[in-house]
Amino acid sequence: MRRTSVSLPTKQVHHDPHEKRARYAYEKEPGILEKIQAAYMNQTQKARWLKTTAIVVFLVFLFYYLSPKGVDIYQGVSNSGGQVPSDSSYGTDRCTKSFSKDKPIVQYVLMIDAGSTGSRIHVYKFNNCGPTPELENEDFKMTEKSVGGLSKYKDDPLAAAKTLDDLMEVAMKGVPDKLKGCSPVAVKATAGLRMIGAEASQKILDAVRTHLEKDYPFPVVSKEENGVAIMDGSDEGVYAWITTNYLLGKIGGPDQSPTAAVFDLGGGSTQIVFEPTFKEAASGGMPEKLAEGDHKYDLAFGGRKFELYQHSHLGYGLMAARNSIHLNLLHDLYEKKKSKAFLKEPILNNPCINAGQSDMVTVKLGDDSPLGTGEIEVNMTGPATPAPAQCRAMAERILYKDAECKLAPCSFNGVHQPSLAKTFAKEDVYIFSYFFDRTKPLGMPDSFTLRELHDLTAAVCGGEDSWDVFSTVPGALDELRDRGEYCLDLNFMIGLLHTGYEMPIDREVRIAKKIKGNELGWCLGASLPLLSKNSGWTCKVTQTF
Ligand SMILES: *[C@@H]1O[C@H](CO)[C@@H](O)[C@H](O)[C@H]1NC(C)=O
């Protein structure tokens, strides 16, 4: 079981380098004046002068010590002496005062997503005009394609760290100078970095931390709080759940309505996170609460507690699933033909390729394939007569529905999961990433049932002859002609949702890429906890920035 605690948000702003510099200038003043008066004044004049100077200096000190620390950060406009500072860009135009006196009026968080193909920065600006921090703005940048991800610099950790400079530029420009020292930065790497081995990846992460700490004014989130680290699958899923429900206003605010489930389909793995309800437990034979285990995630967020079910199914991302399905087909053929010669010829009648289409497919052979090691490229050709059901069978085969289930009920591959039909019957279900990317371009609405997804799959697998339905959707036909594996992709999705997770066929799901203009995914959800006290960073005082 994992725990994350997020109490929104009471970070204290302690130090402001500018304030310090200003105070220093005042301290210097009397020294110079003393020298001047020594040359020109008699004793009495000198004594009177010293007295006046002392009082002035005392008042100046009093003024600086008594004014609330970081007053400009807290209120957007300075209340000292009632004057409005000429530079109010570090404030917000939503309000002139923080909702609570121990919350700064605006806070920035920098989140770097170090993916396998590239790194991205999100610079989030929040205001505390209300009881819940409001996401006001997001700046985003991703590394150039040619630069690639951190893992590409396996043998040169410093070069890896420097690939982030281009991204940090966004934060250097976007975050006002006064707030940089109190704007935390975290770097979260996804599974890609793990592939290069523990030692190499740790060296890169260490180099990244050192570079950010030494060369930038932002505080880096501590090691204990995994400030620069490879992220767990469970955290990734839960952060995505936080993002979604925060943007929907279901958590962190006054709304106490049931939370939404999130289903994320990535390339290597797929995540499911939801808050099951065990209302009718007493009558039936099922357990009354969520069983203990790694799948249980206790989350405290915005003053509420959530008991979440989460699981990250490794090897069930879309690209991983494609590979497993193709590999099974090749192994079946090898079994039948007892020779590898067939690999040189097109594989005809692959039911998972759109009818009448063919694709050059790269298949990773894995460790114990009778076909060899490494990768092979094969020409996969779809059937002349559409066979969507046969493809679905191939998709379901990799789910291992009949694997031993140690803690019932199980979804697939022996993994425990409370029944969606019983513990999550009516609440919203959000499916995103590849779920969105493969359905929206074909003209699917924001919300549809699994039966409609099933019908879509049949039409897609049918090939050109059944693609009339897509002729009015801009770009849809190009999308289909370009991707012979469309039939596989959709069959895997329906197989995963309906057969794997056992979601009823008439269950409605929602696809989304954004909510209220903000990207879904784990980044925002991972940033929100950093707004609260004791989240692994303190303001940084620097002289040089
Ligand atoms: C793949 O095989 C099909 C069927 O034989 C053929 O029509 C197609 O041109 C081949 N594709 C490539 C790229 O070789």
The ligand as an SDF file (V2000), in Angstrom:
LIG
                    3D

 14 14  0  0  0  0  0  0  0  0999 V2000
    3.4040   -6.8060  -48.6860 C   0  0  0  0  0  0  0  0  0  0  0  0
    2.7180   -7.9080  -49.2350 O   0  0  0  0  0  0  0  0  0  0  0  0
    1.5840   -7.5760  -50.0280 C   0  0  0  0  0  0  0  0  0  0  0  0
    0.8810   -8.8540  -50.4180 C   0  0  0  0  0  0  0  0  0  0  0  0
    1.7250   -9.7280  -51.0990 O   0  0  0  0  0  0  0  0  0  0  0  0
    2.0360   -6.7400  -51.2290 C   0  0  0  0  0  0  0  0  0  0  0  0
    0.9210   -6.3900  -52.0150 O   0  0  0  0  0  0  0  0  0  0  0  0
    2.7440   -5.5030  -50.7190 C   0  0  0  0  0  0  0  0  0  0  0  0
    3.2530   -4.7490  -51.7950 O   0  0  0  0  0  0  0  0  0  0  0  0
    3.8790   -5.8760  -49.7800 C   0  0  0  0  0  0  0  0  0  0  0  0
    4.3890   -4.6630  -49.1760 N   0  0  0  0  0  0  0  0  0  0  0  0
    5.6970   -4.3530  -49.1660 C   0  0  0  0  0  0  0  0  0  0  0  0
    6.0700   -3.0300  -48.5680 C   0  0  0  0  0  0  0  0  0  0  0  0
    6.5500   -5.0950  -49.6240 O   0  0  0  0  0  0  0  0  0  0  0  0
  1  2  1  0
  1 10  1  0
  2  3  1  0
  3  4  1  0
  3  6  1  0
  4  5  1  0
  6  7  1  0
  6  8  1  0
  8  9  1  0
  8 10  1  0
 10 11  1  0
 11 12  1  0
 12 13  1  0
 12 14  2  0
M  END
$$$$
